[in-house]
């Protein structure tokens, strides 16, 4: 999804949350990966980089890896 820190209107607490716009299947297959296995491969590479950078704990990465493998993205 495309995430933004802006986009909410009003003066209340909701203004802090921004917006999220999901990617379409067309955007995923054009910009991210051709199929589920390619998506999982790119996800895993990014996840490994996040672990190496210290942004994701290895134990959490194991859970995230399982989630992406069982996801329905591009299936």
Secondary structure, 3 states (H helix, E strand, C coil): CEEECCCCCCCCHHHHCCEEECCCHHHHHHHHCCCHHHHHHHHHHHHHHHHHCCCCCHHHHHHHHHHHHHCCCCC
